[in-house]
Amino acid sequence: MSKYPNFSSLGYEVVQELGINREAGRITYLANVLNSEQQVVIKEFRFANSGGDWSGFKTYQREIEVLQQLHHPRIPRYLDSFETPSGFGLVQEYKKAPSLASRYSFSLAEIQQIAISVLEILVYLQQRTPAVIHRDIKPENILVDEQLNAYLVDFGLARIRGKELALSSVAGGTIGFMPPEEQFGRALTTASDLYSLGATLICLVTGTRSVEIGKLIDDNYRFNFQKLVPQLPPNFRQWLIRMVEPNVKFRYSDAMVALTALPKIMQPPSYVIQWRNLPGKIKSSFTAPVMGLATLGTISFLYASLGYFHHERALQIDNQQSISSSENAVRRLFFTKKCPRCDLRGADLRGANLGGADLREAQLEGADLGGANLWGTNLESASMEGTNLIGANLGDANLVGANLADANLGNANLEGATLRGVNLRNAKLWEAKLWDAKLWDANLENANLSGANLRDANLESASLVGANLRNAKLQDAKLWDANLERANLGDADLQGAKLEGAYLKGADLTGAFLQDANLRGADLQGADLRGAYLRGATMPDGNKQD
């Protein structure tokens, strides 16, 4: 007999206990969805066993309504809920990532990257109408994967429009992470979650466990951690101090302000630009010590050690000339930001600041541009097959006709990018941000776009044969005449999407949200629409679903 609850009648099989909060009567499980490869998290709330108040059930229902409105790739999505004999169950997406509480050692650069990732989520929450205040940010409620992408969980204490939407009997956040205004019953603001995040980051910086955070706080509610980390860069230390300022008036006002301030004061890590297996390169290894930081396009470079400052004319190379020398290519790229047709195959350019650069027809096959700033960069017809662009910032970039087959664009920012006619066959675009991207006539066959944000994207006549678009955000996307044969659109958000004339033969649309979508003239032969939400959708025959 299994020691776990039996939810098989509801379609779930519990395989592991992930955590327990006895005071709140809450147990968290990892479960398999029956007849599926999907895994989910189930939070079971046992009111009868914990002495909880059943009147709170309506509160849980209200919070479910809020969770259903949150669509962010790093907030586990609400999937289902059900009553149990002793309480209530809530089903959410499973993110395979440990919490910050399970790991205590991070480098300064990693901590800064985690800070950025969490702030990005808070910006999303705070820019909603009305704003969402999490109220319980702490190491236990932040998951971080191997790429340092943060996921914010447990919205059980979230407050919206001044009303608590609690999923436990706890009246507030966690002591030590709770801002003073919360403790004294004052109004919460968009600065309140910043205090909790600042306290969390101080735990990471000092290696302090959550339960011991009180040791860092004095009687005036101020954090005293500076002596524990004397090597901490002064600017970053001051940024942290402002995050946890007891007086809300002197704290950063919101997540966007804090996020904007962070890159300006971050300590840049060292890295080396080098080439791997470059054809025609000089036999002696060419390396250039560079100081850089892969964050939001703010990267400073220390390049003086190259020793190539003989004369400025050495850099004046004809724009039409093909650059075959790797030395000249990198010098030209970093000094002039103009390097069309450059041979940068296999180059290690992680975190490089190439915003606005001219890299038309550049050869970047196999290059590593992870975390690079390529905002507004001209990469028209560039050859980027197999390039690593994880976390790269390609907002507003020109990628018309570029070859990105097999490239890894996971978590990359492509908002507003022009990708007309681009080749993204077999590319990895999981959780990429493609809001308002221009992708008409693009080749996305077999591309992995799981969880990608394609809201308002233009995918007219794009080839998405066999593409993985599971959980993708495609609200109001333009998919006229797109070829989505055998595409996986399970649980995708296609609200208001324009799918007129789209070819969806054999597509998986199970659980897809198609409210108000236009499918007039679309080919749905063999498509799986089980569980799809079609209210207000215009079907292929022109009739609208009630």
BELTA-V755988 format. One record per helix or strand. SS is the DSSP state (H for helix, E for strand). FROM is the first residue (numbers start at 1). LEN is the number of residues. If there is no record, write none. Layout:
BEGIN
ss->SS from->FROM len->LEN
ss->SS from->FROM len->LEN
END
This chain:
BEGIN
ss->H from->8 len->3
ss->E from->12 len->10
ss->E from->26 len->8
ss->E from->39 len->8
ss->H from->47 len->4
ss->H from->54 len->16
ss->E from->78 len->7
ss->E from->87 len->7
ss->E from->98 len->2
ss->H from->100 len->3
ss->H from->108 len->19
ss->E from->132 len->2
ss->H from->139 len->3
ss->E from->142 len->3
ss->E from->150 len->3
ss->E from->159 len->2
ss->E from->163 len->2
ss->H from->180 len->4
ss->H from->192 len->15
ss->H from->210 len->7
ss->E from->217 len->1
ss->E from->223 len->1
ss->H from->226 len->4
ss->H from->234 len->10
ss->H from->248 len->3
ss->H from->255 len->11
ss->E from->269 len->5
ss->E from->275 len->1
ss->E from->288 len->5
ss->H from->304 len->3
ss->H from->312 len->4
ss->E from->323 len->1
ss->H from->326 len->11
ss->E from->338 len->1
ss->E from->342 len->2
ss->E from->347 len->2
ss->E from->353 len->1
ss->E from->358 len->1
ss->E from->363 len->1
ss->E from->368 len->1
ss->E from->373 len->1
ss->E from->378 len->1
ss->E from->383 len->1
ss->E from->388 len->1
ss->E from->393 len->1
ss->E from->398 len->1
ss->E from->403 len->1
ss->E from->408 len->1
ss->E from->413 len->1
ss->E from->418 len->1
ss->E from->423 len->1
ss->E from->428 len->1
ss->E from->433 len->1
ss->E from->438 len->1
ss->E from->443 len->1
ss->E from->448 len->1
ss->E from->453 len->1
ss->E from->458 len->1
ss->E from->463 len->1
ss->E from->468 len->1
ss->E from->473 len->1
ss->E from->478 len->1
ss->E from->483 len->1
ss->E from->488 len->1
ss->E from->493 len->1
ss->E from->498 len->1
ss->E from->503 len->1
ss->E from->508 len->1
ss->E from->513 len->1
ss->E from->518 len->1
ss->E from->523 len->1
ss->E from->528 len->1
ss->E from->533 len->1
ss->E from->538 len->1
ss->E from->544 len->1
END
